[in-house]
Protein backbone atom coordinates (compact mmCIF):
# COMPACT_ATOMS: atom_id res chain seq x y z
CA UNK A 1 0.00 0.00 0.00
CA UNK A 2 1.36 3.41 -0.96
CA UNK A 3 0.51 6.30 1.33
CA UNK A 4 1.35 10.01 1.22
CA UNK A 5 1.59 12.11 4.37
CA UNK A 6 2.01 15.84 4.80
CA UNK A 7 4.82 16.90 7.11
CA UNK A 8 4.07 19.85 9.35
CA UNK A 9 7.02 21.73 10.94
CA UNK A 10 9.77 20.03 8.93
CA UNK A 11 12.48 22.69 9.17
CA UNK A 12 15.40 21.69 6.97
CA UNK A 13 16.49 19.55 4.06
CA UNK A 14 18.97 17.72 6.29
CA UNK A 15 16.14 16.60 8.58
CA UNK A 16 14.17 15.50 5.51
CA UNK A 17 17.10 13.32 4.40
CA UNK A 18 17.45 11.83 7.90
CA UNK A 19 13.73 11.09 7.99
CA UNK A 20 13.80 9.41 4.58
CA UNK A 21 16.71 7.14 5.60
CA UNK A 22 15.22 6.27 8.98
CA UNK A 23 11.74 5.48 7.64
CA UNK A 24 13.22 3.46 4.78
CA UNK A 25 14.96 1.17 7.30
CA UNK A 26 11.80 0.31 9.25
CA UNK A 27 10.34 -3.19 9.11
CA UNK A 28 7.25 -3.15 6.96
CA UNK A 29 8.42 -0.25 4.76
CA UNK A 30 9.29 -1.18 1.19
CA UNK A 31 10.28 2.33 0.11
CA UNK A 32 10.24 5.87 1.46
CA UNK A 33 10.86 9.27 -0.06
CA UNK A 34 10.60 12.78 1.36
CA UNK A 35 9.98 15.84 -0.77
CA UNK A 36 11.24 18.72 1.36
CA UNK A 37 9.80 21.47 -0.85
CA UNK A 38 6.33 19.91 -0.95
CA UNK A 39 6.62 18.78 2.70
CA UNK A 40 5.43 15.27 1.85
CA UNK A 41 6.45 11.75 2.82
CA UNK A 42 5.61 8.96 0.40
CA UNK A 43 5.89 5.44 1.79
CA UNK A 44 5.09 1.99 0.54
CA UNK A 45 3.98 -0.14 3.48
CA UNK A 46 3.29 -3.87 3.67
CA UNK A 47 -0.50 -4.28 3.88
CA UNK A 48 -0.46 -6.73 6.77
CA UNK A 49 1.61 -4.47 9.03
CA UNK A 50 0.08 -1.08 8.28
CA UNK A 51 -1.01 0.01 11.78
CA UNK A 52 2.18 -1.20 13.46
CA UNK A 53 4.39 0.39 10.80
CA UNK A 54 2.48 3.69 10.93
CA UNK A 55 3.10 3.90 14.67
CA UNK A 56 6.83 3.31 14.06
CA UNK A 57 6.89 6.03 11.38
CA UNK A 58 5.32 8.51 13.81
CA UNK A 59 7.98 7.66 16.43
CA UNK A 60 10.77 8.19 13.90
CA UNK A 61 9.31 11.57 12.93
CA UNK A 62 9.41 12.71 16.56
CA UNK A 63 12.99 11.47 16.94
CA UNK A 64 14.23 13.33 13.86
CA UNK A 65 12.31 16.55 14.52
CA UNK A 66 10.38 16.73 17.84
CA UNK A 67 7.99 19.43 16.56
CA UNK A 68 7.17 17.62 13.31
CA UNK A 69 3.66 16.23 12.77
CA UNK A 70 2.67 13.53 10.33
CA UNK A 71 -0.68 14.43 8.76
CA UNK A 72 -2.77 12.09 6.70
Phi and psi in radians as a Rosetta constraint file:
Dihedral C 1 N 2 CA 2 C 2 CIRCULARHARMONIC -1.757 0.35
Dihedral N 2 CA 2 C 2 N 3 CIRCULARHARMONIC 2.324 0.35
Dihedral C 2 N 3 CA 3 C 3 CIRCULARHARMONIC -2.356 0.35
Dihedral N 3 CA 3 C 3 N 4 CIRCULARHARMONIC 2.481 0.35
Dihedral C 3 N 4 CA 4 C 4 CIRCULARHARMONIC -2.032 0.35
Dihedral N 4 CA 4 C 4 N 5 CIRCULARHARMONIC 2.296 0.35
Dihedral C 4 N 5 CA 5 C 5 CIRCULARHARMONIC -2.104 0.35
Dihedral N 5 CA 5 C 5 N 6 CIRCULARHARMONIC 2.520 0.35
Dihedral C 5 N 6 CA 6 C 6 CIRCULARHARMONIC -1.500 0.35
Dihedral N 6 CA 6 C 6 N 7 CIRCULARHARMONIC 2.562 0.35
Dihedral C 6 N 7 CA 7 C 7 CIRCULARHARMONIC -1.983 0.35
Dihedral N 7 CA 7 C 7 N 8 CIRCULARHARMONIC 1.977 0.35
Dihedral C 7 N 8 CA 8 C 8 CIRCULARHARMONIC -1.684 0.35
Dihedral N 8 CA 8 C 8 N 9 CIRCULARHARMONIC 2.332 0.35
Dihedral C 8 N 9 CA 9 C 9 CIRCULARHARMONIC 1.243 0.35
Dihedral N 9 CA 9 C 9 N 10 CIRCULARHARMONIC 0.549 0.35
Dihedral C 9 N 10 CA 10 C 10 CIRCULARHARMONIC -1.476 0.35
Dihedral N 10 CA 10 C 10 N 11 CIRCULARHARMONIC 2.020 0.35
Dihedral C 10 N 11 CA 11 C 11 CIRCULARHARMONIC -1.581 0.35
Dihedral N 11 CA 11 C 11 N 12 CIRCULARHARMONIC -0.527 0.35
Dihedral C 11 N 12 CA 12 C 12 CIRCULARHARMONIC -2.548 0.35
Dihedral N 12 CA 12 C 12 N 13 CIRCULARHARMONIC 2.792 0.35
Dihedral C 12 N 13 CA 13 C 13 CIRCULARHARMONIC -1.155 0.35
Dihedral N 13 CA 13 C 13 N 14 CIRCULARHARMONIC -0.551 0.35
Dihedral C 13 N 14 CA 14 C 14 CIRCULARHARMONIC -1.118 0.35
Dihedral N 14 CA 14 C 14 N 15 CIRCULARHARMONIC -0.734 0.35
Dihedral C 14 N 15 CA 15 C 15 CIRCULARHARMONIC -1.141 0.35
Dihedral N 15 CA 15 C 15 N 16 CIRCULARHARMONIC -0.640 0.35
Dihedral C 15 N 16 CA 16 C 16 CIRCULARHARMONIC -1.081 0.35
Dihedral N 16 CA 16 C 16 N 17 CIRCULARHARMONIC -0.740 0.35
Dihedral C 16 N 17 CA 17 C 17 CIRCULARHARMONIC -1.148 0.35
Dihedral N 17 CA 17 C 17 N 18 CIRCULARHARMONIC -0.728 0.35
Dihedral C 17 N 18 CA 18 C 18 CIRCULARHARMONIC -1.070 0.35
Dihedral N 18 CA 18 C 18 N 19 CIRCULARHARMONIC -0.759 0.35
Dihedral C 18 N 19 CA 19 C 19 CIRCULARHARMONIC -1.089 0.35
Dihedral N 19 CA 19 C 19 N 20 CIRCULARHARMONIC -0.789 0.35
Dihedral C 19 N 20 CA 20 C 20 CIRCULARHARMONIC -1.043 0.35
Dihedral N 20 CA 20 C 20 N 21 CIRCULARHARMONIC -0.785 0.35
Dihedral C 20 N 21 CA 21 C 21 CIRCULARHARMONIC -1.133 0.35
Dihedral N 21 CA 21 C 21 N 22 CIRCULARHARMONIC -0.784 0.35
Dihedral C 21 N 22 CA 22 C 22 CIRCULARHARMONIC -1.166 0.35
Dihedral N 22 CA 22 C 22 N 23 CIRCULARHARMONIC -0.754 0.35
Dihedral C 22 N 23 CA 23 C 23 CIRCULARHARMONIC -1.180 0.35
Dihedral N 23 CA 23 C 23 N 24 CIRCULARHARMONIC -0.670 0.35
Dihedral C 23 N 24 CA 24 C 24 CIRCULARHARMONIC -1.094 0.35
Dihedral N 24 CA 24 C 24 N 25 CIRCULARHARMONIC -0.410 0.35
Dihedral C 24 N 25 CA 25 C 25 CIRCULARHARMONIC -1.532 0.35
Dihedral N 25 CA 25 C 25 N 26 CIRCULARHARMONIC -0.162 0.35
Dihedral C 25 N 26 CA 26 C 26 CIRCULARHARMONIC -1.206 0.35
Dihedral N 26 CA 26 C 26 N 27 CIRCULARHARMONIC 2.544 0.35
Dihedral C 26 N 27 CA 27 C 27 CIRCULARHARMONIC -1.141 0.35
Dihedral N 27 CA 27 C 27 N 28 CIRCULARHARMONIC 2.361 0.35
Dihedral C 27 N 28 CA 28 C 28 CIRCULARHARMONIC 1.674 0.35
Dihedral N 28 CA 28 C 28 N 29 CIRCULARHARMONIC -0.194 0.35
Dihedral C 28 N 29 CA 29 C 29 CIRCULARHARMONIC -1.776 0.35
Dihedral N 29 CA 29 C 29 N 30 CIRCULARHARMONIC 2.124 0.35
Dihedral C 29 N 30 CA 30 C 30 CIRCULARHARMONIC -1.455 0.35
Dihedral N 30 CA 30 C 30 N 31 CIRCULARHARMONIC -0.734 0.35
Dihedral C 30 N 31 CA 31 C 31 CIRCULARHARMONIC -2.670 0.35
Dihedral N 31 CA 31 C 31 N 32 CIRCULARHARMONIC 2.694 0.35
Dihedral C 31 N 32 CA 32 C 32 CIRCULARHARMONIC -2.549 0.35
Dihedral N 32 CA 32 C 32 N 33 CIRCULARHARMONIC 2.448 0.35
Dihedral C 32 N 33 CA 33 C 33 CIRCULARHARMONIC -2.548 0.35
Dihedral N 33 CA 33 C 33 N 34 CIRCULARHARMONIC 2.454 0.35
Dihedral C 33 N 34 CA 34 C 34 CIRCULARHARMONIC -2.017 0.35
Dihedral N 34 CA 34 C 34 N 35 CIRCULARHARMONIC 2.266 0.35
Dihedral C 34 N 35 CA 35 C 35 CIRCULARHARMONIC -1.834 0.35
Dihedral N 35 CA 35 C 35 N 36 CIRCULARHARMONIC 1.832 0.35
Dihedral C 35 N 36 CA 36 C 36 CIRCULARHARMONIC -1.123 0.35
Dihedral N 36 CA 36 C 36 N 37 CIRCULARHARMONIC -0.723 0.35
Dihedral C 36 N 37 CA 37 C 37 CIRCULARHARMONIC -1.192 0.35
Dihedral N 37 CA 37 C 37 N 38 CIRCULARHARMONIC -0.622 0.35
Dihedral C 37 N 38 CA 38 C 38 CIRCULARHARMONIC -1.549 0.35
Dihedral N 38 CA 38 C 38 N 39 CIRCULARHARMONIC -0.169 0.35
Dihedral C 38 N 39 CA 39 C 39 CIRCULARHARMONIC 0.961 0.35
Dihedral N 39 CA 39 C 39 N 40 CIRCULARHARMONIC 0.918 0.35
Dihedral C 39 N 40 CA 40 C 40 CIRCULARHARMONIC -2.298 0.35
Dihedral N 40 CA 40 C 40 N 41 CIRCULARHARMONIC 2.545 0.35
Dihedral C 40 N 41 CA 41 C 41 CIRCULARHARMONIC -2.042 0.35
Dihedral N 41 CA 41 C 41 N 42 CIRCULARHARMONIC 2.142 0.35
Dihedral C 41 N 42 CA 42 C 42 CIRCULARHARMONIC -1.903 0.35
Dihedral N 42 CA 42 C 42 N 43 CIRCULARHARMONIC 2.176 0.35
Dihedral C 42 N 43 CA 43 C 43 CIRCULARHARMONIC -2.306 0.35
Dihedral N 43 CA 43 C 43 N 44 CIRCULARHARMONIC 2.563 0.35
Dihedral C 43 N 44 CA 44 C 44 CIRCULARHARMONIC -1.922 0.35
Dihedral N 44 CA 44 C 44 N 45 CIRCULARHARMONIC 2.054 0.35
Dihedral C 44 N 45 CA 45 C 45 CIRCULARHARMONIC -2.025 0.35
Dihedral N 45 CA 45 C 45 N 46 CIRCULARHARMONIC 2.446 0.35
Dihedral C 45 N 46 CA 46 C 46 CIRCULARHARMONIC -1.069 0.35
Dihedral N 46 CA 46 C 46 N 47 CIRCULARHARMONIC 2.301 0.35
Dihedral C 46 N 47 CA 47 C 47 CIRCULARHARMONIC -1.021 0.35
Dihedral N 47 CA 47 C 47 N 48 CIRCULARHARMONIC -0.701 0.35
Dihedral C 47 N 48 CA 48 C 48 CIRCULARHARMONIC -1.262 0.35
Dihedral N 48 CA 48 C 48 N 49 CIRCULARHARMONIC -0.239 0.35
Dihedral C 48 N 49 CA 49 C 49 CIRCULARHARMONIC -2.119 0.35
Dihedral N 49 CA 49 C 49 N 50 CIRCULARHARMONIC 0.423 0.35
Dihedral C 49 N 50 CA 50 C 50 CIRCULARHARMONIC -1.023 0.35
Dihedral N 50 CA 50 C 50 N 51 CIRCULARHARMONIC -0.949 0.35
Dihedral C 50 N 51 CA 51 C 51 CIRCULARHARMONIC -1.083 0.35
Dihedral N 51 CA 51 C 51 N 52 CIRCULARHARMONIC -0.773 0.35
Dihedral C 51 N 52 CA 52 C 52 CIRCULARHARMONIC -1.106 0.35
Dihedral N 52 CA 52 C 52 N 53 CIRCULARHARMONIC -0.779 0.35
Dihedral C 52 N 53 CA 53 C 53 CIRCULARHARMONIC -1.188 0.35
Dihedral N 53 CA 53 C 53 N 54 CIRCULARHARMONIC -0.670 0.35
Dihedral C 53 N 54 CA 54 C 54 CIRCULARHARMONIC -1.076 0.35
Dihedral N 54 CA 54 C 54 N 55 CIRCULARHARMONIC -0.714 0.35
Dihedral C 54 N 55 CA 55 C 55 CIRCULARHARMONIC -1.089 0.35
Dihedral N 55 CA 55 C 55 N 56 CIRCULARHARMONIC -0.715 0.35
Dihedral C 55 N 56 CA 56 C 56 CIRCULARHARMONIC -1.132 0.35
Dihedral N 56 CA 56 C 56 N 57 CIRCULARHARMONIC -0.682 0.35
Dihedral C 56 N 57 CA 57 C 57 CIRCULARHARMONIC -1.110 0.35
Dihedral N 57 CA 57 C 57 N 58 CIRCULARHARMONIC -0.738 0.35
Dihedral C 57 N 58 CA 58 C 58 CIRCULARHARMONIC -1.088 0.35
Dihedral N 58 CA 58 C 58 N 59 CIRCULARHARMONIC -0.685 0.35
Dihedral C 58 N 59 CA 59 C 59 CIRCULARHARMONIC -1.120 0.35
Dihedral N 59 CA 59 C 59 N 60 CIRCULARHARMONIC -0.736 0.35
Dihedral C 59 N 60 CA 60 C 60 CIRCULARHARMONIC -1.114 0.35
Dihedral N 60 CA 60 C 60 N 61 CIRCULARHARMONIC -0.711 0.35
Dihedral C 60 N 61 CA 61 C 61 CIRCULARHARMONIC -1.004 0.35
Dihedral N 61 CA 61 C 61 N 62 CIRCULARHARMONIC -0.789 0.35
Dihedral C 61 N 62 CA 62 C 62 CIRCULARHARMONIC -1.184 0.35
Dihedral N 62 CA 62 C 62 N 63 CIRCULARHARMONIC -0.542 0.35
Dihedral C 62 N 63 CA 63 C 63 CIRCULARHARMONIC -1.219 0.35
Dihedral N 63 CA 63 C 63 N 64 CIRCULARHARMONIC -0.759 0.35
Dihedral C 63 N 64 CA 64 C 64 CIRCULARHARMONIC -1.233 0.35
Dihedral N 64 CA 64 C 64 N 65 CIRCULARHARMONIC -0.800 0.35
Dihedral C 64 N 65 CA 65 C 65 CIRCULARHARMONIC -2.521 0.35
Dihedral N 65 CA 65 C 65 N 66 CIRCULARHARMONIC 1.739 0.35
Dihedral C 65 N 66 CA 66 C 66 CIRCULARHARMONIC -0.957 0.35
Dihedral N 66 CA 66 C 66 N 67 CIRCULARHARMONIC -0.514 0.35
Dihedral C 66 N 67 CA 67 C 67 CIRCULARHARMONIC -1.529 0.35
Dihedral N 67 CA 67 C 67 N 68 CIRCULARHARMONIC -0.110 0.35
Dihedral C 67 N 68 CA 68 C 68 CIRCULARHARMONIC -1.283 0.35
Dihedral N 68 CA 68 C 68 N 69 CIRCULARHARMONIC 2.468 0.35
Dihedral C 68 N 69 CA 69 C 69 CIRCULARHARMONIC -2.105 0.35
Dihedral N 69 CA 69 C 69 N 70 CIRCULARHARMONIC 2.444 0.35
Dihedral C 69 N 70 CA 70 C 70 CIRCULARHARMONIC -1.707 0.35
Dihedral N 70 CA 70 C 70 N 71 CIRCULARHARMONIC 2.060 0.35
Dihedral C 70 N 71 CA 71 C 71 CIRCULARHARMONIC -2.015 0.35
Dihedral N 71 CA 71 C 71 N 72 CIRCULARHARMONIC 2.249 0.35
